[in-house]
Amino acid sequence: MAPLILASASPRRRDLLAQIGIVPDIIAAADLDESPRKDETPRLLALRLAQDKARAVAATHAGSLAGFVLAADTVVCVGRRVLDKAHDAADVVRCLELMSGRGHRIYTGVAVVAPSGKLTSRVVETRITFKVLTPSEITGYAASGEGVGKAGGYGIQGRAGGFVTHLVGSFTAVVGLPLYEARCLLEGAGYTC
Ligand SMILES: Cc1cn([C@H]2C[C@H](O)[C@@H](COP(=O)(O)OP(=O)(O)OP(=O)(O)O)O2)c(=O)[nH]c1=O
C-alpha cells in the first residue's frame, strides 16, 4: 500500500492517530500563512487550511513518492472572533478571560489527498462551555505553560479539561484531529485502517 504521510508538525495529531492504531510512514509539515481572508468564516478557514496543508505536502510527494496525505487545522472562536494560537502567558490569560463562563466553538478541518491526487475533506464543529473562571484559576493555568502554542490558549487534554462544563461535538477534534472523520476519509480514499 502507498505510504501514509501526516502533513502536521503537531505531536498531538500523531498521538491521536496512534490511539486508533494508525502510524504514519512519513511526517512532513506544511508551513503556511494561517491568517484568515477577509470575511472568511471560521468554518471555511479551518477547511481551507486543512486542504491547503494536505495539497502542499502532496505536491512535494508526487510521482513515485505519492502516498495518502492527511492534514488538519483547528480554529477556535468566541462569537465571530477567531482566537489565534497563544504565544505566551499573557495571550493565554486574554483567551481564558474571554471564554470564562461562556460558550465557544471549535472548527477542525480534516483533509486527505489520495495517491491519485483526489482531495476529500470535512469540517467538524464542537461547542464547548467553560465554567466561570476565578482570577487565580486563570493566572495558575497561564503559569502552567500548557496553553502556549495551542489554538484558543488551552488544551482540553490537560488541566483545562477541568474547566469544561459542556461539550457537544468531537473531543478528538478539539485536541486536533477528529478520529472518526479522519478514519472515514482515509478509508474512502482507499487506505486500509
Ligand atoms: C483547543 C485546543 C487546541 N489544541 C491544539 C491542537 C493543534 O495542535 C493546535 C492548533 O493549531 P493548528 O494550526 O491546527 O496545528 P499546528 O500548527 O499545531 O500543527 P500543523 O499545522 O503542523 O498540523 O492547538 C490542543 O491541543 N488542545 C485543545 O484543546
Ligand as a Chemical Component Dictionary entry (heavy atoms), coordinates in Angstrom:
data_LIG
# 
_chem_comp.id                   LIG 
_chem_comp.type                 NON-POLYMER 
_chem_comp.pdbx_formal_charge   0 
_chem_comp.three_letter_code    LIG 
# 
loop_
_chem_comp_atom.comp_id 
_chem_comp_atom.atom_id 
_chem_comp_atom.alt_atom_id 
_chem_comp_atom.type_symbol 
_chem_comp_atom.charge 
_chem_comp_atom.model_Cartn_x 
_chem_comp_atom.model_Cartn_y 
_chem_comp_atom.model_Cartn_z 
_chem_comp_atom.pdbx_ordinal 
LIG C1  C1  C 0 -8.345 23.932 21.628 1  
LIG C2  C2  C 0 -7.165 23.008 21.622 2  
LIG C3  C3  C 0 -6.152 23.125 20.679 3  
LIG N1  N1  N 0 -5.077 22.273 20.701 4  
LIG C4  C4  C 0 -4.002 22.345 19.695 5  
LIG C5  C5  C 0 -4.233 21.412 18.512 6  
LIG C6  C6  C 0 -3.330 21.969 17.448 7  
LIG O1  O1  O 0 -2.048 21.352 17.544 8  
LIG C7  C7  C 0 -3.228 23.440 17.798 9  
LIG C8  C8  C 0 -3.941 24.236 16.752 10 
LIG O2  O2  O 0 -3.060 24.594 15.749 11 
LIG P1  P1  P 0 -3.113 24.113 14.234 12 
LIG O3  O3  O 0 -2.723 25.268 13.384 13 
LIG O4  O4  O 0 -4.407 23.423 13.939 14 
LIG O5  O5  O 0 -1.980 22.967 14.152 15 
LIG P2  P2  P 0 -0.416 23.047 14.445 16 
LIG O6  O6  O 0 0.163  24.326 13.960 17 
LIG O7  O7  O 0 -0.206 22.669 15.905 18 
LIG O8  O8  O 0 0.164  21.846 13.578 19 
LIG P3  P3  P 0 0.187  21.647 11.969 20 
LIG O9  O9  O 0 -0.347 22.902 11.312 21 
LIG O10 O10 O 0 1.603  21.359 11.602 22 
LIG O11 O11 O 0 -0.723 20.458 11.749 23 
LIG O12 O12 O 0 -3.860 23.609 19.093 24 
LIG C9  C9  C 0 -4.981 21.286 21.681 25 
LIG O13 O13 O 0 -4.017 20.515 21.703 26 
LIG N2  N2  N 0 -5.984 21.153 22.591 27 
LIG C10 C10 C 0 -7.078 21.967 22.628 28 
LIG O14 O14 O 0 -7.953 21.791 23.494 29 
# 
loop_
_chem_comp_bond.comp_id 
_chem_comp_bond.atom_id_1 
_chem_comp_bond.atom_id_2 
_chem_comp_bond.value_order 
_chem_comp_bond.pdbx_ordinal 
LIG C1  C2  SING 1  
LIG C2  C3  DOUB 2  
LIG C2  C10 SING 3  
LIG C3  N1  SING 4  
LIG N1  C4  SING 5  
LIG N1  C9  SING 6  
LIG C4  C5  SING 7  
LIG C4  O12 SING 8  
LIG C5  C6  SING 9  
LIG C6  O1  SING 10 
LIG C6  C7  SING 11 
LIG C7  C8  SING 12 
LIG C7  O12 SING 13 
LIG C8  O2  SING 14 
LIG O2  P1  SING 15 
LIG P1  O3  DOUB 16 
LIG P1  O4  SING 17 
LIG P1  O5  SING 18 
LIG O5  P2  SING 19 
LIG P2  O6  DOUB 20 
LIG P2  O7  SING 21 
LIG P2  O8  SING 22 
LIG O8  P3  SING 23 
LIG P3  O9  DOUB 24 
LIG P3  O10 SING 25 
LIG P3  O11 SING 26 
LIG C9  O13 DOUB 27 
LIG C9  N2  SING 28 
LIG N2  C10 SING 29 
LIG C10 O14 DOUB 30 
# 
